[in-house]
């Protein structure tokens, strides 16, 4: 995925913070000087150089900044992903007359690494007890799955006191969970997009497992190419529903729909059993545009982008 100069895609999420022990008080995102908070836990992790994680391929995802924006009731986190083993990026040039194509590499220094950055905005005003809206700038390699463990680790390393059922002082810590906010239906999204494939999935036959435990069958998958050029959306979804029902009768249990949207972005969307395909809700990234060119990696928070992200986050 190539990032645009003047635009980014943003996804909305819910973050839920709960104490490890049920008798303890919840941490607020921000709180008074003498009270513990999620923001103070993140600051401690950054100061102690414990706000990062290393991925399977050797990349490092790091929380660089955590800033309280009091005027807009948010906390803004700035993450980096460094890729020390990545090949140098290539640029190509095509001569208009001769049509000759040349390429060159943007050579990095010995102590440099390819890097990307992403903003993560969290509201400081809860929607309900411990639950907060958030929005993430969509950048390759800096997904919610990559950054939530960093937040969770910072919270585990930030114990605070509480009084247990026996009236004795004890320590606990805060835990975090995340969930995407589903905001678009499959039917609405396909008004300017199209479905490419339907993947049928069912468990493997357990009788195929050998006695010695050497062979372990995986789930069976069947990929179905879809041609809906002769149907409108309503007719297509009626046909899709009938097809899924027939597949269920044949033992297929899970159904993934591969979709291309109007901006040529791809998503795989799950259709649950007994769920009408056209009514399937999913988390869809929303595009925002800015006036000033965005760099691939920044060490300072980009206020204009954050403002647009807050607008996406606050939508009902």
Number of C-alpha atoms within 10 A of each C-alpha: 7 7 14 13 14 14 16 21 17 23 23 28 21 19 20 18 21 19 18 17 16 11 12 20 17 20 21 21 22 19 14 8 8 6 11 19 20 23 24 19 21 27 19 16 21 18 10 10 12 17 24 23 18 13 13 7 10 13 19 18 24 23 25 19 18 20 15 18 13 10 6 11 14 21 20 24 20 21 25 23 26 21 19 16 11 13 13 13 11 10 10 9 11 11 9 8 6 7 9 9 10 10 9 11 11 10 11 12 7 7 6 11 17 17 17 19 26 25 26 24 27 26 24 22 16 16 12 8 12 17 20 20 25 26 28 26 26 22 19 13 20 21 13 18 10 18 20 15 16 20 20 21 20 27 27 17 15 20 16 19 13 17 14 14 10 6 8 8 10 13 14 20 22 25 20 20 13 17 13 17 18 14 15 15 16 22 19 14 17 16 12 11 18 22 19 16 17 22 17 20 19 17 14 14 11 10 8 10 13 11 8 6 7 8 10 11 14 11 10 12 15 12 13 12 12 14 12 16 9 8 11 10 17 11 11 18 19 13 14 18 16 12 12 23 15 12 16 18 10 10 12 19 16 18 23 17 21 18 21 19 16 13 9 10 11 15 16 17 17 17 21 13 13 10 11 14 21 20 14 17 18 19 17 20 19 15 16 16 16 14 10 12 11 17 13 15 15 16 11 10 18 15 10 12 21 19 14 16 27 24 12 20 22 12 9 5
